[in-house]
Amino acid sequence: MAAPDELFCWEGDWGLPSVDTDCLVVLAYAQFAGAPLKLRKMSNPWRSPSGSLPALRTNQKATLSRPSDIIIHLRKQKFNADYDLSAKEGADSLAFISLMEEKLRPALIYAFWIEPKNYVDLTRRWYAEHMPFPLNFFLPGRMQRGQLEKLRLLRGDESLEAGEELEKELYRDAAECMNLLSQRLGSHKFFFGDSPSSLDAYVFGHLAPILKSKLPSGKLQQHLKSLDNLNNFCTNILLLYFPRDGRESSTQKTSSQPEGGDFDHVPNKRRKQFLSALVALGAMLSYALLTGIVSIQHAQQEALEAPPDLETIESHEEEEGDG
């Protein structure tokens, strides 16, 4: 029997199985289709086979990064959540996914990566706290620049910069997109019948971070929370397909950990990590004086070498439930 494919994703928080939209799309689709993936949740994208997250390494050692490519691969392996869709439903699904990419994704990028208060107080803080040393000093800023470039590409404006007018335009487009999704969903549990499809995975991946994160500036969140059926849609998917993550969110509320901390770290580990980082920094600086930049590259490599835990989606959920 062939070994299952391996899926590399950002780890979760806020009661979500991952904090990243693309990872959520792939995780949800894999659950809907029953794909038996081995899951590696991590906070260091440099340890994925593509250098970014999500990434799927097939049992043929090929690597896929885009959610659409991963979903196509899973369909070829007979894990097809869209199997029962009619031709019209398939066309509608593609149309709504394109609409989200055009109208909702830019606002999502802006809300998490460009809006100053959200970026400083939530996004940068989360990634800096969860990434290993020394990546946490420079990688969040590099990721922000990458997201700004992606936003400029989506908007077709190379000189685009943050500002009140841009925010109003992006949030207006996103609100219209959410309204259309809400109208299409109506009172149904999923968008097409009684079983979730790829459209449900994309909608969940885009809306769940808005709904569940602790955004300091929550204009987008406020509008989503006014659409009860979309709120219930996200909540139902979490309860049905990611129940351990929902329970983890409940225990976090009564925890004494600071908001945005490492939800799966044992007490006092943050302190130990900080002390270890100081020791490592001192060693790196001392060694650099003797051997130059090569020593820093060597120290970075050592920080990346520890292998992540390997687990299936099912076993991961069981362990989270015990935590």
Stockholm file with secondary structure:
# STOCKHOLM 1.0

chainA/1-323         MAAPDELFCWEGDWGLPSVDTDCLVVLAYAQFAGAPLKLRKMSNPWRSPSGSLPALRTNQKATLSRPSDIIIHLRKQKFNADYDLSAKEGADSLAFISLMEEKLRPALIYAFWIEPKNYVDLTRRWYAEHMPFPLNFFLPGRMQRGQLEKLRLLRGDESLEAGEELEKELYRDAAECMNLLSQRLGSHKFFFGDSPSSLDAYVFGHLAPILKSKLPSGKLQQHLKSLDNLNNFCTNILLLYFPRDGRESSTQKTSSQPEGGDFDHVPNKRRKQFLSALVALGAMLSYALLTGIVSIQHAQQEALEAPPDLETIESHEEEEGDG
#=GR chainA/1-323 SS CCCCCEEEEECCBTTBSCSSHHHHHHHHHHHHHTCCCEEEEESCGGGSTTSSSSEEECTTSCEECSHHHHHHHHHHTTCCTTTTCCHHHHHHHHHHHHHIIIIIHHHHHIIIIISHHHIIIIIHHHHHHHSCTTHHHHHHHHHHHHHHHHHHHHHTCTTCCCCHHHHHHHHHHHHHHHHHHHHHHTTCSSSSTTSCCHHHHHHHHHHHHHHHSCCSSCHHHHHHHTCHHHHHHHHHHHHHHCHHHHHHHHHHHTSCSCTTSCTTSCTTHHHHHHHHHHHHHHHHHHHHHHHTHHHHHHHHHHHHCSCCCCEEHHHHHHHHHHC
#=GC SS_cons         CCCCCEEEEECCBTTBSCSSHHHHHHHHHHHHHTCCCEEEEESCGGGSTTSSSSEEECTTSCEECSHHHHHHHHHHTTCCTTTTCCHHHHHHHHHHHHHIIIIIHHHHHIIIIISHHHIIIIIHHHHHHHSCTTHHHHHHHHHHHHHHHHHHHHHTCTTCCCCHHHHHHHHHHHHHHHHHHHHHHTTCSSSSTTSCCHHHHHHHHHHHHHHHSCCSSCHHHHHHHTCHHHHHHHHHHHHHHCHHHHHHHHHHHTSCSCTTSCTTSCTTHHHHHHHHHHHHHHHHHHHHHHHTHHHHHHHHHHHHCSCCCCEEHHHHHHHHHHC
//
